[in-house]
């Protein structure tokens, strides 16, 4: 079984979601199904069918989270020895050399990537270009729209 890296924060968030689904969502949907059954004929009972569909989605998400957590290798970046290089879990500030715009990304596992929170997958083109580089180095990211030149401004292990 191949293990996939994940930050401690990502694994903790999945654990919280899993507990919420098991302790709150699952019992609530079971109650909704029981109430819908009491309304009579199940063939034409929209509430029952909606509740069963919701139950299926909850059970699928529980299974998905359990599968992810079974395969992860949790990496706590705060316990890594700072060596000045970009590693999995590091927070990296880069500057686009053409526009001089700065952006900060955290390099995370595939399952926890969220561009809205500036968390990029370790498998993304920019993360692959940054890994093992040091502050001050220039990197070329091969993006679908063409090559983008960045300079690594800062690396944090937070």
C-alpha positions in Angstrom: 0.0 0.0 0.0 1.4 3.3 -1.1 1.5 6.0 1.6 0.7 9.6 0.8 2.1 12.6 2.8 -0.3 14.8 4.7 0.3 17.6 7.2 -0.7 17.1 10.8 -3.2 19.9 10.5 -4.8 18.2 7.4 -5.0 14.9 9.3 -6.5 16.6 12.3 -9.2 18.3 10.2 -10.1 15.0 8.6 -10.4 13.4 12.0 -12.7 16.2 13.2 -14.9 15.8 10.1 -15.0 12.0 10.5 -16.1 12.3 14.1 -18.8 14.9 13.2 -20.1 12.6 10.4 -20.2 9.5 12.7 -21.5 11.2 15.9 -23.9 13.9 14.5 -24.7 13.4 10.8 -25.2 9.6 10.8 -27.6 9.5 13.8 -29.5 12.5 12.5 -30.1 10.9 9.1 -31.1 7.6 10.7 -33.8 9.6 12.6 -34.9 11.4 9.4 -35.3 8.0 7.7 -37.3 6.6 10.6 -39.6 9.6 10.6 -40.0 9.4 6.8 -41.0 5.7 7.0 -43.8 6.6 9.4 -45.4 8.7 6.7 -46.5 5.6 4.8 -46.0 4.3 1.3 -42.2 4.4 0.6 -42.6 4.4 -3.2 -44.0 7.9 -3.3 -42.3 9.3 -0.2 -39.9 12.0 -1.4 -38.6 12.6 2.2 -37.6 9.0 2.5 -35.8 8.9 -0.8 -34.0 12.2 0.0 -32.9 10.9 3.4 -31.7 7.6 1.9 -29.7 9.5 -0.7 -28.2 11.8 2.0 -27.4 8.6 4.0 -25.5 7.2 1.0 -23.5 10.4 0.6 -22.6 10.4 4.3 -21.5 6.8 4.3 -19.5 7.3 1.2 -17.7 10.3 2.8 -17.0 8.3 6.0 -15.5 5.5 3.9 -13.4 8.0 1.9 -12.0 9.7 5.0 -11.2 6.3 6.6 -9.5 5.2 3.4 -7.4 8.4 3.2 -6.4 8.2 6.9 -5.4 4.6 6.5 -3.0 5.5 3.7 -1.4 8.8 5.0 2.0 9.5 6.3 1.6 12.4 8.7 4.4 14.9 8.5 4.6 17.6 11.2 6.6 20.4 9.6 7.2 22.1 13.0 9.3 19.1 14.0 11.5 19.1 11.0 15.0 20.6 11.2 15.0 23.8 9.2 17.7 23.3 6.6 16.8 26.3 4.5 15.2 24.2 1.7 11.6 23.9 0.6 10.2 20.6 1.9 6.7 19.1 2.2 4.7 21.2 4.6 6.8 24.3 4.3 5.2 27.7 3.8 6.9 29.4 0.9 6.7 33.0 -0.2 7.5 33.5 -3.8 7.7 36.6 -6.1 6.7 36.5 -9.7 9.7 38.1 -11.4 7.6 39.5 -14.2 4.9 41.2 -12.2 6.8 41.4 -8.8 3.6 40.1 -7.1 4.3 38.0 -4.0 2.2 35.1 -2.9 2.6 32.6 0.0 1.8 28.9 -0.4 1.9 26.0 1.9 2.9 22.7 0.2 0.5 20.0 1.4 -0.9 16.6 0.5 -3.2 16.0 -2.5 -6.3 15.5 -0.2 -5.8 18.8 1.7 -4.9 21.1 -1.2 -7.1 24.2 -1.3 -6.0 27.1 -3.5 -8.5 29.5 -1.7 -6.4 28.9 1.5 -3.1 29.0 -0.5 -2.5 25.4 0.1 -1.1 23.7 -3.0 -0.6 20.0 -3.6 2.9 18.6 -3.5 2.1 17.2 -7.0 1.3 20.6 -8.5 3.7 22.1 -11.0 4.7 25.0 -8.7 5.3 22.7 -5.7 7.4 20.3 -7.8 9.5 23.3 -9.0 10.0 24.6 -5.5 10.9 21.4 -3.6 14.6 21.2 -2.5 15.2 24.9 -3.5 16.5 27.6 -1.1 15.7 31.2 -0.3 16.9 33.5 -3.0 16.8 30.9 -5.7 15.0 31.5 -8.9 12.7 28.7 -10.2 10.9 28.2 -13.5 7.4 26.8 -13.2 6.1 25.1 -16.3 2.4 26.1 -16.3 -0.1 25.3 -19.0 -0.1 29.0 -20.0 3.7 29.0 -20.3 6.8 29.3 -18.1 6.6 31.5 -15.1 9.8 32.7 -13.3 9.6 33.0 -9.5 12.1 33.9 -6.8 11.9 32.3 -3.4 11.5 35.1 -0.9 11.0 33.2 2.3 10.7 29.7 3.6 8.9 29.0 6.9 8.4 25.7 8.8 5.2 26.6 10.7 
